[in-house]
Amino acid sequence: MTNRFDTPKAPLRAEPRHQGKAAPVQSVPATPGGLIRSTLLAAGAAGAILVLFWLPAEYGIDPTGVGALTGLTEMGEIKQQLAAEAEADAQAAAAAPIAVAAGVAVPASAVDAPEILARLDRIDAQLAAISAVIGTPPGLTAPEVVAPAAAEPEPDAAAAPASDPVEAAVAETAVPEPAAPEWRDEVSYTLNPGEGIEVKLAMEEGQTARFFWTANGSVVNFDLHGDGSGQNISYEQGRAVPEASGDLTAAFTGNHGWFWRNRTEAPVTVTLRTGGDYAEIKAP
């Protein structure tokens, strides 16, 4: 009787499995040229990040204009301003003991430290977000900015000490007063209504005489002229003039002076003072 589970006794052979042929793994040969090329590419990428993002964000330097478009230049300028304020506060803090010892009042600092710290935190958060997007190259870490301490700045100018009354009085008396002009001659004439008078100086050509005349509260008509050596000249004329002064320079050798006429309805006294270079005064 044959058992159905009986199998013919035949030698068993392992059938070979046909598998696909594995491709060889290729690698980049580490040649000197390849290393140099990779190094140059990495340096170029780092330089681009440095110029485009890090310099505007840290120092406000934006040679390409990308920092102004992204707002990094403004952050860099704020950081530089804060650094300058911190340095000024440090100098003021160093000078504050000297000012206090000298008895000079030092005003409170205008910089609020908590506000500056908050601004720095916002800037650091923005830089962290930018670094997460573009990646930070090795060796280009952002320098820490030291928060300025609340220090008292150096006063603009020390209060000037009060001047000594005695010294002020001595200095005031030491200033010489301008000397009054010296007059050689002085003449006065009273002119009735409609009356006139002429007074002249004998002068050489180029000589200069000083003069001052006044109608003593009234007015007169006058003519400043000269004649001599066959010549005539009129220097100045005026109507209803109360007084006049100045220098008279002779245009030629001869007599040079004034003619006054009273055109008012009351007597007028004319007073003339002269000095300077002239030979004599010719008066009636």
C-alpha positions as CSV (number, residue, x, y, z in Angstrom):
1,M,0.0,0.0,0.0
2,T,1.4,3.3,-1.0
3,N,1.3,6.2,1.4
4,R,0.2,9.4,-0.2
5,F,2.7,11.3,1.8
6,D,5.5,9.3,0.4
7,T,7.6,11.2,-2.1
8,P,9.9,9.9,-4.6
9,K,13.4,9.8,-3.3
10,A,15.1,12.2,-5.6
11,P,18.2,14.3,-4.9
12,L,17.4,17.8,-3.9
13,R,19.2,20.7,-5.8
14,A,19.2,24.3,-4.9
15,E,18.1,26.4,-7.8
16,P,20.3,29.4,-8.3
17,R,18.6,32.8,-7.9
18,H,19.2,35.3,-10.6
19,Q,19.7,38.8,-9.1
20,G,20.5,42.1,-10.8
21,K,24.1,43.1,-11.0
22,A,24.9,45.9,-8.4
23,A,26.4,49.1,-9.9
24,P,29.8,50.1,-8.5
25,V,29.8,53.1,-6.1
26,Q,31.5,56.1,-7.6
27,S,33.3,58.7,-5.4
28,V,34.9,62.0,-6.0
29,P,38.6,61.7,-6.0
30,A,40.2,64.0,-3.4
31,T,42.6,65.7,-5.7
32,P,44.3,69.0,-4.9
33,G,42.3,70.8,-7.6
34,G,39.0,69.6,-6.2
35,L,39.8,70.7,-2.7
36,I,40.9,74.1,-3.9
37,R,37.7,74.5,-6.0
38,S,35.5,73.5,-3.0
39,T,37.4,75.9,-0.7
40,L,37.0,78.8,-3.2
41,L,33.3,78.1,-3.5
42,A,32.8,78.0,0.3
43,A,34.9,81.2,0.6
44,G,32.8,82.9,-2.1
45,A,29.6,81.9,-0.4
46,A,30.9,83.2,3.0
47,G,32.0,86.5,1.4
48,A,28.6,87.0,-0.3
49,I,26.9,86.5,3.1
50,L,29.4,88.8,4.7
51,V,28.8,91.6,2.2
52,L,25.1,91.2,1.7
53,F,23.9,90.5,5.2
54,W,26.4,90.6,8.0
55,L,28.1,94.0,7.3
56,P,24.8,95.8,6.9
57,A,23.3,94.1,10.0
58,E,26.3,94.7,12.3
59,Y,27.9,97.9,11.0
60,G,25.4,99.6,8.7
61,I,27.8,99.1,5.8
62,D,25.8,98.4,2.6
63,P,27.9,98.5,-0.6
64,T,25.3,96.5,-2.6
65,G,22.1,98.1,-1.4
66,V,20.6,94.8,-0.4
67,G,20.8,95.7,3.3
68,A,18.6,98.8,2.7
69,L,16.0,96.7,0.9
70,T,15.9,94.1,3.7
71,G,16.1,96.5,6.6
72,L,19.5,95.2,7.8
73,T,21.2,98.5,7.2
74,E,18.9,100.3,9.6
75,M,19.6,97.6,12.2
76,G,23.4,98.0,11.8
77,E,23.1,101.8,12.1
78,I,21.1,101.4,15.3
79,K,23.7,99.0,16.7
80,Q,26.5,101.5,15.8
81,Q,24.6,104.3,17.5
82,L,24.0,102.2,20.6
83,A,27.7,101.3,20.7
84,A,28.6,105.0,20.4
85,E,26.2,105.9,23.2
86,A,27.6,103.1,25.4
87,E,31.1,104.5,24.9
88,A,30.0,108.0,25.6
89,D,28.3,106.8,28.8
90,A,31.4,105.0,29.8
91,Q,33.5,108.1,29.4
92,A,30.9,110.2,31.3
93,A,30.8,107.6,34.1
94,A,34.6,107.9,34.3
95,A,34.4,111.7,34.4
96,A,31.5,111.9,36.8
97,P,33.6,111.4,40.0
98,I,35.9,114.3,38.9
99,A,32.9,116.6,38.3
100,V,31.3,115.7,41.6
101,A,34.6,116.3,43.4
102,A,34.8,119.7,41.8
103,G,31.3,120.6,42.9
104,V,29.8,120.6,39.4
105,A,26.2,119.4,39.1
106,V,26.0,116.4,36.7
107,P,22.6,115.9,35.0
108,A,20.9,112.5,34.8
109,S,21.5,110.3,31.8
110,A,19.2,110.7,28.9
111,V,19.6,107.1,27.9
112,D,17.2,104.6,29.4
113,A,18.9,101.2,29.8
114,P,15.8,99.0,29.7
115,E,14.7,100.6,26.5
116,I,18.1,99.9,24.9
117,L,18.0,96.3,26.0
118,A,14.5,95.8,24.5
119,R,15.8,97.3,21.2
120,L,18.8,94.9,21.2
121,D,16.5,91.9,21.9
122,R,14.4,92.8,18.9
123,I,17.5,93.2,16.7
124,D,18.9,89.8,17.9
125,A,15.6,88.1,17.1
126,Q,15.6,89.5,13.6
127,L,19.2,88.4,13.0
128,A,18.4,84.9,14.3
129,A,15.5,84.7,11.8
130,I,17.7,85.8,8.9
131,S,20.4,83.3,9.9
132,A,17.9,80.5,10.0
133,V,16.8,81.3,6.5
134,I,20.2,81.9,4.8
135,G,22.4,80.0,7.2
136,T,25.4,81.4,9.0
137,P,28.8,80.7,7.6
138,P,31.5,79.4,10.0
139,G,33.4,82.1,11.7
140,L,30.8,84.8,11.1
141,T,29.1,84.9,14.5
142,A,27.5,88.2,15.5
143,P,29.5,90.1,18.1
144,E,27.7,90.7,21.3
145,V,26.7,94.3,22.0
146,V,27.2,95.4,25.6
147,A,24.2,97.2,26.9
148,P,25.1,100.7,28.1
149,A,24.9,101.3,31.8
150,A,22.8,104.1,33.1
151,A,25.6,106.6,33.7
152,E,25.5,110.3,34.0
153,P,27.0,112.1,31.0
154,E,29.6,114.7,31.3
155,P,28.2,118.3,31.5
156,D,28.5,120.4,28.4
157,A,30.1,123.2,30.2
158,A,30.9,124.0,33.7
159,A,29.0,126.9,35.3
160,A,31.2,130.0,35.1
161,P,32.2,131.2,38.5
162,A,30.7,134.5,39.5
163,S,33.0,137.4,38.9
164,D,34.5,139.3,41.8
165,P,32.8,142.7,42.1
166,V,36.2,144.3,43.0
167,E,37.9,142.8,39.9
168,A,34.9,143.9,37.7
169,A,35.1,147.5,39.1
170,V,38.9,147.6,38.5
171,A,38.5,146.2,34.9
172,E,35.8,148.7,34.2
173,T,37.8,151.7,35.4
174,A,40.9,150.4,33.6
175,V,39.2,150.8,30.2
176,P,40.1,154.2,28.9
177,E,37.3,156.4,27.6
178,P,37.6,157.7,24.1
179,A,39.2,161.1,24.2
180,A,37.1,164.0,22.9
181,P,38.4,165.6,19.7
182,E,40.6,168.6,20.2
183,W,39.4,171.8,18.6
184,R,41.6,174.6,17.6
185,D,39.0,177.3,17.1
186,E,35.4,177.9,18.1
187,V,33.2,180.7,16.9
188,S,29.5,181.6,17.4
189,Y,27.2,184.0,15.5
190,T,23.6,184.9,16.0
191,L,21.6,185.3,12.7
192,N,18.4,187.2,12.5
193,P,15.7,185.9,10.2
194,G,16.9,186.1,6.6
195,E,20.5,186.9,7.7
196,G,23.5,184.9,6.5
197,I,27.2,184.6,7.4
198,E,30.3,182.9,5.9
199,V,33.3,181.4,7.8
200,K,36.2,179.8,5.9
201,L,39.5,178.0,6.5
202,A,42.8,178.8,4.7
203,M,44.0,175.4,3.5
204,E,46.6,173.9,1.2
205,E,45.6,171.3,-1.3
206,G,45.2,167.9,0.3
207,Q,45.0,169.2,3.9
208,T,42.1,167.8,6.0
209,A,40.3,169.8,8.8
210,R,37.7,168.4,11.3
211,F,34.6,170.4,12.0
212,F,31.3,170.4,13.9
213,W,28.6,173.0,13.7
214,T,25.2,173.3,15.3
215,A,22.2,175.6,15.1
216,N,21.7,175.1,18.9
217,G,18.2,173.7,18.6
218,S,17.1,175.5,15.5
219,V,17.8,174.9,11.7
220,V,19.7,176.8,9.0
221,N,20.4,176.5,5.3
222,F,24.1,175.9,4.5
223,D,26.6,175.6,1.6
224,L,30.0,174.0,2.2
225,H,32.2,175.3,-0.7
226,G,35.7,176.5,-1.6
227,D,37.4,179.0,-3.9
228,G,41.0,180.1,-4.7
229,S,43.7,179.6,-7.3
230,G,41.1,180.5,-9.9
231,Q,38.8,177.6,-9.0
232,N,35.5,177.1,-7.2
233,I,33.9,174.0,-5.7
234,S,30.7,173.2,-3.8
235,Y,31.2,170.2,-1.4
236,E,27.7,170.0,0.2
237,Q,24.5,171.9,0.5
238,G,21.5,171.5,2.8
239,R,18.2,173.1,3.9
240,A,16.7,173.3,7.4
241,V,19.7,171.3,8.9
242,P,20.1,171.4,12.7
243,E,23.9,170.4,12.7
244,A,26.6,168.6,10.8
245,S,30.1,167.2,11.4
246,G,32.9,165.5,9.5
247,D,36.2,166.1,7.7
248,L,36.9,168.7,5.1
249,T,39.7,167.9,2.6
250,A,40.8,170.8,0.4
251,A,40.5,170.0,-3.3
252,F,43.0,172.9,-4.1
253,T,44.8,175.6,-2.3
254,G,42.5,178.4,-1.2
255,N,39.6,179.2,1.3
256,H,37.2,176.4,2.2
257,G,34.3,176.8,4.5
258,W,30.6,177.4,5.2
259,F,27.9,179.9,4.4
260,W,24.8,179.8,6.7
261,R,21.5,181.6,6.3
262,N,18.6,181.8,8.7
263,R,15.3,181.1,7.0
264,T,13.3,180.8,10.1
265,E,11.2,183.5,11.8
266,A,13.4,183.7,14.9
267,P,17.0,184.4,15.6
268,V,19.4,181.4,15.4
269,T,22.8,181.1,17.0
270,V,25.3,179.1,14.9
271,T,28.4,177.6,16.7
272,L,31.4,176.2,14.7
273,R,34.3,174.2,16.1
274,T,37.3,173.3,13.9
275,G,40.5,171.4,14.2
276,G,43.1,169.6,12.0
277,D,45.2,171.0,9.2
278,Y,44.6,174.6,8.1
279,A,46.5,177.8,8.3
280,E,43.9,180.1,9.9
281,I,40.1,180.6,10.3
282,K,38.7,183.5,8.4
283,A,35.6,184.8,10.3
284,P,33.8,188.2,10.3
